Amino acid sequence: MKAEEIDKRFDDNEEDLLEHLDLKTAKRPNQVQKRVNVDFPTWMIESLDREASRLGVTRQSIIKVWLAERLEDAAANKAFQRTSR
C-alpha cells in the first residue's frame, strides 16, 4: 500500500491501519540517538535537579526538552529573519 492510500484511509477513519504496518522496522526520522558528554558546573546541575524534581522528570529529560525548545526558537527566529528582508 502506498503512502497516499494510507493517508486517505487514515483521514477517512476507514479502518485500523496498524495491520498494514510493520512496526518492527518502523523508524522515526531524525530520531537516531547519539551519546554526548557535557560538563556542567555544580550550581547548574543542582538547579537542573531541583527543576527536574519539581516537574517530576529526570535531569536528562529536562535538558533535552529545554535544548529542543531553544533550537526550535532559534530556527523560527532564523526563518523569520529570512522572510522579513
GROMACS elastic network, one bead per residue, 0.5 to 0.9 nm:
[ bonds ]
;  ai    aj funct       b0    kb
    1     4     6  0.83170   500
    1     5     6  0.64099   500
    1     6     6  0.69245   500
    1    20     6  0.77771   500
    2     5     6  0.54152   500
    2     6     6  0.64963   500
    2     7     6  0.87800   500
    3     6     6  0.50561   500
    3     7     6  0.60666   500
    3     8     6  0.85843   500
    4     7     6  0.50447   500
    4     8     6  0.61822   500
    4     9     6  0.86504   500
    5     8     6  0.50913   500
    5     9     6  0.61475   500
    5    10     6  0.84669   500
    6     9     6  0.51617   500
    6    10     6  0.59974   500
    6    11     6  0.84926   500
    6    17     6  0.74262   500
    6    20     6  0.86474   500
    7    10     6  0.50795   500
    7    11     6  0.60333   500
    7    12     6  0.84979   500
    8    11     6  0.50905   500
    8    12     6  0.60290   500
    8    13     6  0.84245   500
    8    14     6  0.86945   500
    9    12     6  0.50759   500
    9    13     6  0.59112   500
    9    14     6  0.53863   500
    9    15     6  0.69129   500
    9    16     6  0.88793   500
    9    17     6  0.78008   500
   10    13     6  0.50562   500
   10    14     6  0.67584   500
   10    15     6  0.75198   500
   10    16     6  0.82507   500
   10    17     6  0.72352   500
   11    14     6  0.79807   500
   12    15     6  0.84317   500
   13    16     6  0.78632   500
   14    17     6  0.86501   500
   15    18     6  0.89914   500
   16    19     6  0.68424   500
   16    20     6  0.85044   500
   17    20     6  0.55057   500
   17    21     6  0.70064   500
   18    21     6  0.52240   500
   18    22     6  0.79593   500
   18    23     6  0.81458   500
   19    22     6  0.79001   500
   21    24     6  0.88400   500
   21    25     6  0.89917   500
   21    26     6  0.80702   500
   22    25     6  0.59299   500
   22    26     6  0.64767   500
   23    27     6  0.83618   500
   24    27     6  0.87082   500
   27    31     6  0.79691   500
   27    32     6  0.87451   500
   28    31     6  0.56234   500
   28    32     6  0.79486   500
   29    32     6  0.76339   500
   30    33     6  0.87526   500
   40    43     6  0.81972   500
   40    44     6  0.62386   500
   40    45     6  0.64753   500
   41    44     6  0.54122   500
   41    45     6  0.65798   500
   41    46     6  0.88834   500
   42    45     6  0.51386   500
   42    46     6  0.61894   500
   42    47     6  0.86042   500
   43    46     6  0.51319   500
   43    47     6  0.61695   500
   43    48     6  0.85914   500
   44    47     6  0.50444   500
   44    48     6  0.60449   500
   44    49     6  0.84883   500
   45    48     6  0.50145   500
   45    49     6  0.60271   500
   45    50     6  0.85721   500
   45    59     6  0.83705   500
   46    49     6  0.50901   500
   46    50     6  0.61937   500
   46    51     6  0.86780   500
   47    50     6  0.51603   500
   47    51     6  0.62332   500
   47    52     6  0.84829   500
   48    51     6  0.52252   500
   48    52     6  0.59363   500
   48    53     6  0.84306   500
   48    59     6  0.62371   500
   48    62     6  0.75048   500
   48    63     6  0.78578   500
   49    52     6  0.50181   500
   49    53     6  0.59504   500
   49    54     6  0.84537   500
   49    58     6  0.77788   500
   49    59     6  0.58183   500
   49    62     6  0.89632   500
   50    53     6  0.51409   500
   50    54     6  0.61368   500
   50    55     6  0.86930   500
   50    59     6  0.89797   500
   51    54     6  0.50003   500
   51    55     6  0.62328   500
   51    56     6  0.84489   500
   51    57     6  0.86180   500
   51    59     6  0.83724   500
   51    62     6  0.80678   500
   52    55     6  0.51628   500
   52    56     6  0.58798   500
   52    57     6  0.50640   500
   52    58     6  0.56405   500
   52    59     6  0.55697   500
   52    60     6  0.87265   500
   52    61     6  0.79619   500
   52    62     6  0.61249   500
   53    57     6  0.62016   500
   53    58     6  0.72851   500
   53    59     6  0.82137   500
   54    57     6  0.79259   500
   55    58     6  0.87145   500
   55    62     6  0.87753   500
   57    60     6  0.82821   500
   57    61     6  0.62865   500
   57    62     6  0.68473   500
   58    61     6  0.51336   500
   58    62     6  0.64552   500
   58    63     6  0.87216   500
   59    62     6  0.53428   500
   59    63     6  0.62658   500
   59    64     6  0.86887   500
   60    63     6  0.51804   500
   60    64     6  0.61775   500
   60    65     6  0.86529   500
   61    64     6  0.51544   500
   61    65     6  0.61312   500
   61    66     6  0.85469   500
   62    65     6  0.51256   500
   62    66     6  0.60064   500
   62    67     6  0.84000   500
   63    66     6  0.52829   500
   63    67     6  0.60124   500
   63    68     6  0.84467   500
   64    67     6  0.52183   500
   64    68     6  0.60039   500
   64    69     6  0.85512   500
   65    68     6  0.51163   500
   65    69     6  0.61309   500
   65    70     6  0.86231   500
   66    69     6  0.51089   500
   66    70     6  0.61879   500
   66    71     6  0.86164   500
   67    70     6  0.50905   500
   67    71     6  0.60938   500
   67    72     6  0.85200   500
   68    71     6  0.51281   500
   68    72     6  0.60623   500
   68    73     6  0.85286   500
   69    72     6  0.51473   500
   69    73     6  0.61396   500
   69    74     6  0.86028   500
   70    73     6  0.50799   500
   70    74     6  0.61407   500
   70    75     6  0.86175   500
   71    74     6  0.50241   500
   71    75     6  0.61226   500
   71    76     6  0.85489   500
   72    75     6  0.50929   500
   72    76     6  0.60919   500
   72    77     6  0.85110   500
   73    76     6  0.50957   500
   73    77     6  0.60437   500
   73    78     6  0.85077   500
   74    77     6  0.50768   500
   74    78     6  0.60853   500
   74    79     6  0.85960   500
   75    78     6  0.50601   500
   75    79     6  0.61591   500
   75    80     6  0.85458   500
   76    79     6  0.50892   500
   76    80     6  0.60854   500
   76    81     6  0.86180   500
   77    81     6  0.61592   500
   77    82     6  0.86927   500
   78    81     6  0.51453   500
   78    82     6  0.63672   500
   78    83     6  0.88526   500
   79    82     6  0.51742   500
   79    83     6  0.63773   500
   79    84     6  0.87167   500
   80    83     6  0.52342   500
   80    84     6  0.61069   500
   80    85     6  0.88888   500
   81    84     6  0.52577   500
   81    85     6  0.66144   500
   82    85     6  0.58543   500
